[in-house]
């Protein structure tokens, strides 16, 4: 399934202000620095650097902000549309790739900075293993998708999925599970509800295990 990509920039001792100056220098027709947003972030005592995409090449206007995730490692936690209500996964990833290609890549030349762009494709088996992925497929293929898991058999298959993930010790995010459920034929509303139910159930099972 397609997921939102992440961009991580490990400075390896390089000065952040010098790096941002380089990014700003490469801004042009497509990208510009958003100093007002940076001031708003500083109001909340966070250091951040903001950039805005002007809507070229068929992509929507959007803004992104660089925050420090760990010591010396900066990332883009989100990209926000400026005129539309939300970005599709493809739009989001295309904007992130354009930011990397247009501004970041030329700015890190001849520096120790390392850049990582995560994959846009992931598979449930790679996250929770084959047994849990098979359990979810059984649930989705046999459940009445208009009633969730209200039928006793559907509820049992859902519980089997929850239990299998819990036993695996792996962590499955709301975003990945929701996207997987939609791919398996659930409506966005039901996918959201089931993914929320999954997060609550896993937290409850974790608590019961530690008690």
MDAnalysis code that builds the backbone (N, CA, C; Angstrom):
import MDAnalysis as mda
import numpy as np

u = mda.Universe.empty(633, n_residues=211, atom_resindex=np.repeat(np.arange(211), 3), trajectory=True)
u.add_TopologyAttr("name", ["N", "CA", "C"] * 211)
u.add_TopologyAttr("resid", np.arange(1, 212))
u.add_TopologyAttr("resname", ["UNK", "UNK", "UNK", "UNK", "UNK", "UNK", "UNK", "UNK", "UNK", "UNK", "UNK", "UNK", "UNK", "UNK", "UNK", "UNK", "UNK", "UNK", "UNK", "UNK", "UNK", "UNK", "UNK", "UNK", "UNK", "UNK", "UNK", "UNK", "UNK", "UNK", "UNK", "UNK", "UNK", "UNK", "UNK", "UNK", "UNK", "UNK", "UNK", "UNK", "UNK", "UNK", "UNK", "UNK", "UNK", "UNK", "UNK", "UNK", "UNK", "UNK", "UNK", "UNK", "UNK", "UNK", "UNK", "UNK", "UNK", "UNK", "UNK", "UNK", "UNK", "UNK", "UNK", "UNK", "UNK", "UNK", "UNK", "UNK", "UNK", "UNK", "UNK", "UNK", "UNK", "UNK", "UNK", "UNK", "UNK", "UNK", "UNK", "UNK", "UNK", "UNK", "UNK", "UNK", "UNK", "UNK", "UNK", "UNK", "UNK", "UNK", "UNK", "UNK", "UNK", "UNK", "UNK", "UNK", "UNK", "UNK", "UNK", "UNK", "UNK", "UNK", "UNK", "UNK", "UNK", "UNK", "UNK", "UNK", "UNK", "UNK", "UNK", "UNK", "UNK", "UNK", "UNK", "UNK", "UNK", "UNK", "UNK", "UNK", "UNK", "UNK", "UNK", "UNK", "UNK", "UNK", "UNK", "UNK", "UNK", "UNK", "UNK", "UNK", "UNK", "UNK", "UNK", "UNK", "UNK", "UNK", "UNK", "UNK", "UNK", "UNK", "UNK", "UNK", "UNK", "UNK", "UNK", "UNK", "UNK", "UNK", "UNK", "UNK", "UNK", "UNK", "UNK", "UNK", "UNK", "UNK", "UNK", "UNK", "UNK", "UNK", "UNK", "UNK", "UNK", "UNK", "UNK", "UNK", "UNK", "UNK", "UNK", "UNK", "UNK", "UNK", "UNK", "UNK", "UNK", "UNK", "UNK", "UNK", "UNK", "UNK", "UNK", "UNK", "UNK", "UNK", "UNK", "UNK", "UNK", "UNK", "UNK", "UNK", "UNK", "UNK", "UNK", "UNK", "UNK", "UNK", "UNK", "UNK", "UNK", "UNK", "UNK", "UNK", "UNK", "UNK", "UNK", "UNK", "UNK", "UNK", "UNK"])
u.atoms.positions = np.array([
    [0.844, -1.185, 0.000],
    [0.000, 0.000, 0.000],
    [0.879, 1.233, 0.000],
    [0.343, 2.343, -0.495],
    [1.070, 3.601, -0.470],
    [0.857, 4.289, 0.870],
    [1.936, 4.825, 1.422],
    [1.862, 5.539, 2.687],
    [2.578, 6.880, 2.552],
    [2.340, 7.761, 3.501],
    [3.026, 9.052, 3.509],
    [4.509, 8.833, 3.817],
    [5.351, 9.453, 3.005],
    [6.785, 9.320, 3.205],
    [7.284, 10.284, 4.280],
    [8.450, 9.966, 4.810],
    [9.107, 10.828, 5.793],
    [10.476, 11.238, 5.259],
    [10.884, 12.443, 5.624],
    [12.195, 12.955, 5.237],
    [12.978, 13.276, 6.507],
    [14.164, 12.670, 6.641],
    [15.028, 12.903, 7.795],
    [16.356, 13.481, 7.311],
    [16.816, 14.501, 8.004],
    [18.066, 15.179, 7.647],
    [18.979, 15.155, 8.865],
    [20.022, 14.334, 8.806],
    [20.979, 14.194, 9.900],
    [22.166, 15.107, 9.616],
    [22.314, 16.130, 10.421],
    [23.324, 17.154, 10.157],
    [24.754, 16.669, 10.380],
    [24.938, 15.653, 11.211],
    [26.295, 15.144, 11.517],
    [27.245, 16.278, 11.896],
    [26.764, 17.164, 12.779],
    [27.602, 18.240, 13.276],
    [27.567, 19.522, 12.468],
    [26.915, 19.512, 11.313],
    [26.836, 20.704, 10.480],
    [25.896, 21.719, 11.131],
    [26.189, 22.974, 10.973],
    [25.401, 24.038, 11.593],
    [24.044, 24.175, 10.913],
    [22.963, 24.136, 11.708],
    [21.619, 24.184, 11.144],
    [21.346, 25.517, 10.452],
    [21.830, 26.600, 11.012],
    [21.578, 27.908, 10.406],
    [22.242, 28.003, 9.029],
    [23.446, 27.450, 8.906],
    [24.138, 27.451, 7.612],
    [23.384, 26.600, 6.601],
    [22.860, 25.463, 7.066],
    [22.096, 24.596, 6.175],
    [20.823, 25.289, 5.693],
    [20.120, 25.955, 6.591],
    [18.881, 26.653, 6.219],
    [19.185, 27.796, 5.254],
    [20.302, 28.468, 5.461],
    [20.695, 29.524, 4.517],
    [20.880, 28.955, 3.117],
    [21.450, 27.755, 3.048],
    [21.610, 27.101, 1.754],
    [20.257, 26.774, 1.131],
    [19.355, 26.224, 1.934],
    [18.011, 25.925, 1.426],
    [17.347, 27.185, 0.888],
    [17.454, 28.265, 1.644],
    [16.829, 29.528, 1.250],
    [17.427, 30.047, -0.048],
    [18.718, 29.850, -0.222],
    [19.402, 30.310, -1.427],
    [18.882, 29.596, -2.674],
    [18.451, 28.352, -2.506],
    [17.955, 27.580, -3.649],
    [16.458, 27.784, -3.896],
    [15.808, 28.561, -3.057],
    [14.400, 28.880, -3.301],
    [14.283, 29.711, -4.578],
    [13.174, 29.519, -5.267],
    [12.985, 30.251, -6.515],
    [11.523, 30.356, -6.851],
    [11.172, 29.943, -8.042],
    [9.799, 30.074, -8.520],
    [8.839, 29.159, -7.753],
    [9.285, 27.943, -7.434],
    [8.402, 26.965, -6.801],
    [8.338, 27.108, -5.285],
    [9.496, 27.277, -4.641],
    [9.561, 27.302, -3.189],
    [9.991, 28.676, -2.664],
    [9.475, 29.044, -1.504],
    [9.929, 30.258, -0.844],
    [9.950, 30.021, 0.662],
    [10.731, 30.811, 1.354],
    [10.812, 30.727, 2.811],
    [9.601, 31.432, 3.418],
    [9.024, 30.840, 4.462],
    [7.867, 31.431, 5.133],
    [8.294, 31.883, 6.528],
    [8.760, 33.117, 6.628],
    [9.279, 33.629, 7.890],
    [8.169, 33.839, 8.931],
    [6.961, 34.164, 8.478],
    [5.859, 34.371, 9.422],
    [5.547, 33.094, 10.193],
    [5.519, 31.975, 9.493],
    [5.240, 30.697, 10.167],
    [6.352, 30.358, 11.162],
    [7.565, 30.701, 10.812],
    [8.678, 30.441, 11.724],
    [8.527, 31.248, 13.010],
    [8.085, 32.480, 12.883],
    [7.870, 33.315, 14.060],
    [6.781, 32.727, 14.947],
    [5.730, 32.174, 14.321],
    [4.659, 31.553, 15.097],
    [5.188, 30.354, 15.880],
    [6.072, 29.569, 15.265],
    [6.647, 28.411, 15.945],
    [7.507, 28.852, 17.126],
    [8.253, 29.935, 16.932],
    [9.113, 30.429, 18.014],
    [8.286, 30.966, 19.183],
    [7.075, 31.406, 18.881],
    [6.178, 31.863, 19.946],
    [5.887, 30.726, 20.922],
    [5.868, 29.489, 20.395],
    [5.648, 28.309, 21.231],
    [6.974, 27.671, 21.653],
    [8.035, 28.478, 21.629],
    [9.384, 28.085, 22.076],
    [9.963, 26.924, 21.289],
    [9.496, 26.734, 20.055],
    [10.065, 25.699, 19.203],
    [10.860, 26.353, 18.081],
    [12.025, 25.785, 17.806],
    [12.807, 26.266, 16.679],
    [12.348, 25.526, 15.440],
    [12.001, 26.259, 14.415],
    [11.475, 25.636, 13.203],
    [11.814, 26.508, 12.002],
    [11.817, 25.873, 10.841],
    [12.102, 26.575, 9.586],
    [11.032, 26.165, 8.572],
    [10.351, 27.170, 8.026],
    [9.172, 26.902, 7.201],
    [9.403, 27.302, 5.748],
    [8.810, 26.500, 4.853],
    [8.890, 26.757, 3.424],
    [7.511, 26.552, 2.803],
    [7.289, 27.249, 1.699],
    [5.977, 27.215, 1.052],
    [6.135, 26.908, -0.430],
    [5.278, 26.003, -0.909],
    [5.285, 25.632, -2.328],
    [4.201, 26.422, -3.045],
    [4.552, 27.020, -4.195],
    [3.653, 27.954, -4.856],
    [2.607, 27.365, -5.772],
    [2.640, 26.063, -5.992],
    [1.610, 25.440, -6.818],
    [1.995, 25.234, -8.262],
    [3.272, 24.980, -8.511],
    [3.733, 24.728, -9.879],
    [3.631, 23.235, -10.208],
    [3.784, 22.908, -11.486],
    [3.895, 21.521, -11.957],
    [2.709, 20.643, -11.569],
    [1.522, 21.243, -11.491],
    [0.325, 20.459, -11.221],
    [0.125, 20.069, -9.773],
    [0.999, 20.513, -8.877],
    [0.860, 20.202, -7.458],
    [0.202, 21.371, -6.730],
    [-0.559, 21.094, -5.674],
    [-1.260, 22.174, -4.958],
    [-0.315, 23.015, -4.117],
    [-0.737, 24.220, -3.799],
    [0.022, 25.067, -2.888],
    [0.016, 24.427, -1.502],
    [1.192, 24.456, -0.864],
    [1.295, 23.795, 0.431],
    [2.461, 24.375, 1.220],
    [2.422, 24.140, 2.516],
    [3.502, 24.593, 3.380],
    [4.060, 23.437, 4.185],
    [5.352, 23.449, 4.412],
    [5.987, 22.443, 5.265],
    [6.948, 23.125, 6.220],
    [7.192, 22.468, 7.333],
    [8.063, 23.020, 8.363],
    [9.052, 21.960, 8.817],
    [10.292, 22.375, 8.969],
    [11.340, 21.502, 9.492],
    [11.449, 21.685, 11.000],
    [11.331, 20.582, 11.730],
    [11.510, 20.574, 13.173],
    [12.641, 19.605, 13.528],
    [13.235, 19.828, 14.686],
    [14.280, 18.914, 15.153],
    [13.623, 17.733, 15.856],
    [13.814, 16.544, 15.308],
    [13.220, 15.331, 15.881],
    [14.075, 14.788, 17.008],
    [15.347, 14.625, 16.749],
    [16.338, 14.216, 17.736],
    [17.517, 15.171, 17.633],
    [18.473, 15.032, 18.528],
    [19.627, 15.910, 18.513],
    [20.336, 15.864, 17.165],
    [20.285, 16.978, 16.429],
    [20.966, 17.051, 15.146],
    [20.237, 16.411, 13.987],
    [19.045, 15.882, 14.230],
    [18.254, 15.243, 13.160],
    [16.960, 16.027, 12.978],
    [16.777, 16.567, 11.773],
    [15.603, 17.367, 11.465],
    [14.687, 16.598, 10.520],
    [13.399, 16.897, 10.598],
    [12.455, 16.180, 9.728],
    [11.253, 17.061, 9.417],
    [10.463, 16.580, 8.460],
    [9.220, 17.252, 8.068],
    [8.063, 16.438, 8.646],
    [7.448, 16.882, 9.736],
    [6.386, 16.084, 10.354],
    [5.072, 16.115, 9.593],
    [4.885, 17.150, 8.766],
    [3.621, 17.246, 8.039],
    [3.743, 18.268, 6.916],
    [2.923, 18.091, 5.896],
    [2.784, 19.075, 4.820],
    [1.319, 19.493, 4.787],
    [1.077, 20.795, 4.838],
    [-0.282, 21.308, 4.983],
    [-0.723, 22.008, 3.699],
    [-1.869, 21.612, 3.128],
    [-2.368, 22.321, 1.942],
    [-2.802, 23.731, 2.304],
    [-2.606, 24.674, 1.393],
    [-2.934, 26.070, 1.674],
    [-4.289, 26.485, 1.112],
    [-4.781, 25.737, 0.128],
    [-6.069, 26.106, -0.474],
    [-7.067, 24.957, -0.475],
    [-6.611, 23.728, -0.550],
    [-7.516, 22.579, -0.516],
    [-7.660, 22.081, 0.914],
    [-8.614, 21.180, 1.137],
    [-8.872, 20.695, 2.491],
    [-7.851, 19.664, 2.939],
    [-7.349, 18.861, 2.012],
    [-6.367, 17.857, 2.370],
    [-5.566, 17.446, 1.145],
    [-4.435, 16.797, 1.391],
    [-3.575, 16.288, 0.326],
    [-3.744, 14.786, 0.207],
    [-3.764, 14.290, -1.018],
    [-3.733, 12.847, -1.212],
    [-2.332, 12.339, -0.886],
    [-2.203, 11.038, -0.744],
    [-0.889, 10.452, -0.478],
    [0.076, 10.785, -1.617],
    [-0.391, 10.693, -2.856],
    [0.466, 10.996, -4.004],
    [0.898, 12.458, -4.010],
    [-0.027, 13.370, -3.718],
    [0.317, 14.794, -3.681],
    [1.325, 15.081, -2.571],
    [1.065, 14.518, -1.401],
    [1.960, 14.723, -0.258],
    [3.375, 14.255, -0.593],
    [3.471, 13.032, -1.104],
    [4.787, 12.472, -1.399],
    [5.481, 13.227, -2.522],
    [4.724, 13.669, -3.519],
    [5.321, 14.427, -4.627],
    [5.884, 15.753, -4.137],
    [5.176, 16.410, -3.214],
    [5.664, 17.665, -2.648],
    [6.932, 17.440, -1.836],
    [6.951, 16.367, -1.055],
    [8.130, 16.066, -0.243],
    [9.339, 15.751, -1.125],
    [9.110, 14.984, -2.180],
    [10.196, 14.656, -3.113],
    [10.693, 15.917, -3.809],
    [9.776, 16.805, -4.189],
    [10.176, 18.041, -4.852],
    [11.002, 18.921, -3.915],
    [10.597, 18.998, -2.654],
    [11.365, 19.760, -1.661],
    [12.783, 19.192, -1.526],
    [12.859, 17.884, -1.458],
    [14.171, 17.230, -1.350],
    [15.013, 17.484, -2.586],
    [14.425, 17.290, -3.755],
    [15.175, 17.406, -5.006],
    [15.594, 18.849, -5.290],
    [14.672, 19.789, -5.062],
    [14.904, 21.179, -5.429],
    [15.777, 21.924, -4.422],
    [15.540, 21.681, -3.137],
    [16.235, 22.464, -2.111],
    [17.273, 21.660, -1.323],
    [16.879, 20.484, -0.857],
    [17.750, 19.750, 0.068],
    [18.970, 19.157, -0.632],
    [18.742, 18.441, -1.720],
    [19.858, 17.737, -2.376],
    [21.005, 18.672, -2.774],
    [20.725, 19.795, -3.434],
    [21.853, 20.680, -3.771],
    [22.489, 21.336, -2.549],
    [21.722, 21.466, -1.452],
    [22.244, 22.132, -0.252],
    [23.198, 21.248, 0.544],
    [23.099, 19.932, 0.385],
    [23.941, 19.038, 1.182],
    [25.218, 18.626, 0.453],
    [25.381, 19.111, -0.778],
    [26.605, 18.787, -1.505],
    [27.823, 19.303, -0.739],
    [28.859, 18.452, -0.661],
    [30.119, 18.795, 0.010],
    [29.928, 19.105, 1.496],
    [28.940, 18.462, 2.123],
    [28.732, 18.568, 3.568],
    [28.641, 17.148, 4.125],
    [28.755, 16.994, 5.455],
    [28.590, 15.662, 6.052],
    [27.129, 15.261, 6.249],
    [26.207, 16.102, 5.839],
    [24.782, 15.866, 6.067],
    [24.305, 14.623, 5.317],
    [23.523, 13.788, 6.014],
    [22.922, 12.598, 5.418],
    [21.407, 12.771, 5.354],
    [20.836, 12.432, 4.210],
    [19.399, 12.612, 3.986],
    [18.754, 11.251, 3.732],
    [17.637, 11.018, 4.404],
    [16.891, 9.769, 4.204],
    [15.442, 10.081, 3.854],
    [14.987, 9.544, 2.736],
    [13.581, 9.621, 2.336],
    [13.010, 8.212, 2.412],
    [12.027, 7.998, 3.259],
    [11.482, 6.656, 3.438],
    [10.678, 6.226, 2.216],
    [10.437, 4.929, 2.103],
    [9.702, 4.375, 0.968],
    [8.232, 4.784, 1.008],
    [7.620, 4.862, -0.168],
    [6.197, 5.191, -0.237],
    [5.338, 3.937, -0.262],
    [5.965, 2.773, -0.327],
    [5.229, 1.514, -0.331],
    [5.585, 0.712, 0.909],
    [4.576, 0.129, 1.539],
    [4.823, -0.784, 2.654],
    [3.802, -1.902, 2.600],
    [4.129, -2.999, 3.220],
    [3.244, -4.162, 3.214],
    [3.011, -4.604, 4.652],
    [1.770, -4.972, 4.940],
    [1.388, -5.336, 6.296],
    [2.249, -6.487, 6.812],
    [2.577, -7.441, 5.943],
    [3.396, -8.581, 6.354],
    [4.749, -8.133, 6.901],
    [5.301, -7.070, 6.311],
    [6.606, -6.589, 6.751],
    [6.545, -5.951, 8.140],
    [5.356, -5.519, 8.551],
    [5.210, -4.817, 9.828],
    [4.828, -5.774, 10.953],
    [3.812, -6.609, 10.715],
    [3.301, -7.460, 11.800],
    [3.475, -8.948, 11.532],
    [4.025, -9.307, 10.369],
    [4.235, -10.723, 10.072],
    [3.085, -11.341, 9.293],
    [3.335, -12.513, 8.737],
    [2.358, -13.178, 7.870],
    [1.111, -13.617, 8.625],
    [1.281, -14.116, 9.855],
    [0.132, -14.643, 10.596],
    [-0.902, -13.555, 10.863],
    [-0.455, -12.386, 11.321],
    [-1.392, -11.296, 11.598],
    [-1.996, -10.740, 10.317],
    [-1.183, -10.636, 9.260],
    [-1.697, -10.141, 7.981],
    [-2.761, -11.081, 7.433],
    [-2.539, -12.386, 7.557],
    [-3.532, -13.370, 7.105],
    [-4.810, -13.278, 7.941],
    [-4.668, -13.029, 9.242],
    [-5.839, -12.907, 10.113],
    [-6.695, -11.714, 9.708],
    [-6.051, -10.602, 9.355],
    [-6.815, -9.430, 8.928],
    [-7.492, -9.679, 7.596],
    [-6.801, -10.350, 6.683],
    [-7.421, -10.663, 5.386],
    [-8.647, -11.560, 5.559],
    [-8.560, -12.545, 6.471],
    [-9.718, -13.419, 6.720],
    [-10.885, -12.603, 7.260],
    [-10.598, -11.709, 8.193],
    [-11.650, -10.869, 8.748],
    [-12.297, -10.017, 7.664],
    [-11.485, -9.355, 6.847],
    [-12.015, -8.443, 5.834],
    [-12.770, -9.181, 4.737],
    [-12.293, -10.342, 4.365],
    [-12.928, -11.063, 3.250],
    [-14.265, -11.680, 3.652],
    [-14.456, -11.965, 4.941],
    [-15.669, -12.661, 5.375],
    [-16.655, -11.756, 6.116],
    [-16.215, -10.609, 6.578],
    [-17.081, -9.737, 7.377],
    [-18.098, -9.008, 6.508],
    [-19.216, -8.673, 7.111],
    [-20.209, -7.807, 6.482],
    [-19.706, -6.378, 6.635],
    [-19.310, -5.764, 5.532],
    [-18.647, -4.466, 5.616],
    [-19.598, -3.311, 5.892],
    [-20.858, -3.609, 6.070],
    [-21.800, -2.557, 6.459],
    [-22.089, -2.592, 7.956],
    [-21.614, -3.641, 8.639],
    [-21.893, -3.767, 10.075],
    [-20.632, -3.951, 10.915],
    [-19.476, -3.901, 10.289],
    [-18.230, -4.046, 11.048],
    [-18.045, -5.450, 11.577],
    [-17.963, -5.596, 12.891],
    [-17.806, -6.927, 13.466],
    [-18.954, -7.249, 14.429],
    [-20.146, -6.779, 14.089],
    [-21.297, -7.016, 14.970],
    [-21.707, -8.489, 15.002],
    [-21.474, -9.225, 13.907],
    [-21.807, -10.653, 13.898],
    [-20.784, -11.395, 14.768],
    [-21.231, -12.379, 15.548],
    [-20.307, -13.105, 16.439],
    [-19.099, -13.699, 15.720],
    [-19.300, -14.264, 14.519],
    [-18.172, -14.838, 13.792],
    [-17.180, -13.754, 13.342],
    [-17.735, -12.626, 12.894],
    [-16.866, -11.516, 12.486],
    [-16.090, -10.982, 13.688],
    [-16.779, -10.886, 14.832],
    [-16.106, -10.406, 16.039],
    [-14.981, -11.351, 16.439],
    [-15.208, -12.645, 16.311],
    [-14.169, -13.608, 16.670],
    [-12.953, -13.446, 15.764],
    [-13.204, -13.285, 14.448],
    [-12.079, -13.117, 13.525],
    [-11.338, -11.798, 13.798],
    [-12.059, -10.737, 14.180],
    [-11.411, -9.467, 14.544],
    [-10.557, -9.648, 15.803],
    [-11.104, -10.356, 16.781],
    [-10.345, -10.611, 18.006],
    [-9.107, -11.462, 17.716],
    [-9.219, -12.390, 16.786],
    [-8.054, -13.198, 16.413],
    [-6.954, -12.318, 15.829],
    [-7.348, -11.344, 15.020],
    [-6.371, -10.404, 14.468],
    [-5.722, -9.594, 15.586],
    [-6.542, -9.042, 16.489],
    [-6.003, -8.266, 17.605],
    [-5.035, -9.088, 18.434],
    [-5.423, -10.313, 18.734],
    [-4.594, -11.176, 19.564],
    [-3.285, -11.534, 18.883],
    [-3.353, -11.789, 17.582],
    [-2.150, -12.170, 16.842],
    [-1.148, -11.019, 16.782],
    [-1.645, -9.802, 16.565],
    [-0.755, -8.644, 16.559],
    [-0.131, -8.458, 17.935],
    [-0.947, -8.598, 18.987],
    [-0.441, -8.440, 20.345],
    [0.665, -9.448, 20.638],
    [0.456, -10.704, 20.246],
    [1.454, -11.749, 20.499],
    [2.735, -11.514, 19.705],
    [2.612, -10.871, 18.546],
    [3.793, -10.640, 17.704],
    [4.739, -9.624, 18.330],
    [4.211, -8.763, 19.212],
    [5.025, -7.722, 19.812],
    [5.337, -6.573, 18.870],
    [4.735, -6.576, 17.673],
    [4.999, -5.524, 16.690],
    [4.012, -4.375, 16.872],
    [4.392, -3.221, 16.395],
    [3.546, -2.036, 16.482],
    [2.988, -1.706, 15.103],
    [1.693, -1.535, 15.044],
    [0.999, -1.203, 13.801],
    [0.315, 0.136, 13.982],
    [0.621, 1.093, 13.113],
    [0.073, 2.441, 13.264],
    [-1.356, 2.528, 12.753],
    [-2.069, 3.506, 13.274],
    [-3.425, 3.806, 12.819],
    [-3.447, 4.039, 11.317],
    [-2.479, 4.824, 10.808],
    [-2.468, 5.203, 9.393],
    [-2.330, 3.993, 8.481],
    [-1.404, 3.097, 8.829],
    [-1.170, 1.916, 7.987],
    [-2.367, 0.985, 8.031],
    [-2.922, 0.765, 9.220],
    [-4.079, -0.126, 9.324],
    [-5.278, 0.441, 8.577],
    [-5.521, 1.733, 8.719],
    [-6.649, 2.334, 8.012],
    [-6.490, 2.190, 6.504],
    [-5.288, 2.470, 5.985],
    [-5.049, 2.347, 4.547],
    [-5.231, 0.904, 4.088],
    [-4.788, -0.054, 4.901],
    [-4.928, -1.466, 4.548],
    [-6.398, -1.863, 4.504],
    [-7.165, -1.425, 5.477],
    [-8.590, -1.763, 5.511],
    [-9.328, -1.180, 4.308],
    [-8.984, 0.032, 3.920],
    [-9.609, 0.629, 2.732],
    [-9.259, -0.181, 1.492],
    [-8.000, -0.609, 1.385],
    [-7.599, -1.454, 0.251],
    [-8.357, -2.771, 0.243],
    [-8.739, -3.248, 1.428],
    [-9.450, -4.516, 1.529],
    [-10.960, -4.359, 1.411],
    [-11.411, -3.154, 1.024],
    [-12.816, -2.968, 0.686],
    [-13.672, -2.255, 1.707],
    [-13.104, -1.823, 2.833],
    [-13.885, -1.103, 3.837],
    [-14.038, 0.358, 3.437],
    [-15.149, 0.940, 3.840],
    [-15.338, 2.371, 3.603],
    [-14.353, 3.142, 4.471],
    [-14.127, 4.402, 4.120],
    [-13.196, 5.212, 4.907],
    [-13.700, 5.369, 6.343],
    [-15.003, 5.488, 6.510],
    [-15.570, 5.647, 7.850],
    [-15.338, 4.404, 8.705],
    [-15.618, 3.236, 8.109],
    [-15.419, 1.998, 8.852],
    [-13.935, 1.738, 9.093],
    [-13.109, 2.053, 8.116],
    [-11.662, 1.872, 8.287],
    [-11.151, 2.721, 9.441],
    [-11.653, 3.961, 9.525],
    [-11.278, 4.851, 10.629],
    [-11.726, 4.259, 11.966],
    [-12.988, 3.808, 12.027],
    [-13.518, 3.277, 13.287],
    [-12.754, 2.030, 13.733],
    [-12.470, 1.140, 12.788],
    [-11.753, -0.086, 13.139],
    [-10.316, 0.205, 13.560],
    [-9.677, 1.144, 12.881],
    [-8.296, 1.489, 13.237],
    [-8.250, 2.122, 14.630],
    [-9.239, 2.954, 14.964],
    [-9.308, 3.529, 16.310],
    [-9.565, 2.439, 17.345],
    [-10.462, 1.531, 17.021],
    [-10.750, 0.412, 17.914],
    [-9.506, -0.452, 18.122],
    [-8.736, -0.636, 17.060],
    [-7.496, -1.403, 17.159],
    [-6.532, -0.740, 18.142],
    [-6.331, 0.579, 18.011],
    [-5.409, 1.283, 18.897],
    [-5.848, 1.164, 20.358],
    [-7.141, 1.321, 20.599],
    [-7.651, 1.208, 21.975],
    [-7.444, -0.204, 22.506],
    [-7.766, -1.205, 21.691],
    [-7.662, -2.597, 22.122],
    [-6.221, -2.992, 22.405],
    [-5.285, -2.526, 21.556],
    [-3.879, -2.850, 21.780],
    [-3.366, -2.224, 23.070],
    [-3.800, -0.989, 23.347],
    [-3.402, -0.331, 24.589],
    [-3.958, -1.078, 25.797],
    [-5.198, -1.549, 25.680],
    [-5.812, -2.312, 26.770],
    [-5.090, -3.641, 26.974],
    [-4.763, -4.323, 25.900],
    [-4.046, -5.594, 26.004],
    [-2.643, -5.398, 26.575],
    [-1.991, -4.298, 26.182],
    [-0.672, -3.995, 26.753],
    [-0.768, -3.785, 28.262],
    [-1.802, -3.059, 28.684],
    [-1.995, -2.801, 30.110],
    [-2.258, -4.109, 30.864],
    [-3.116, -4.948, 30.290],
    [-3.453, -6.219, 30.946],
    [-2.215, -7.120, 31.049],
    [-1.376, -7.046, 30.042],
    [-0.162, -7.876, 30.030],
    [0.814, -7.432, 31.113],
    [0.871, -6.125, 31.368],
    [1.821, -5.591, 32.350],
    [1.278, -5.646, 33.778],
    [-0.028, -5.768, 33.904],
    [-0.654, -5.737, 35.252],
    [-0.309, -6.986, 36.066],
])
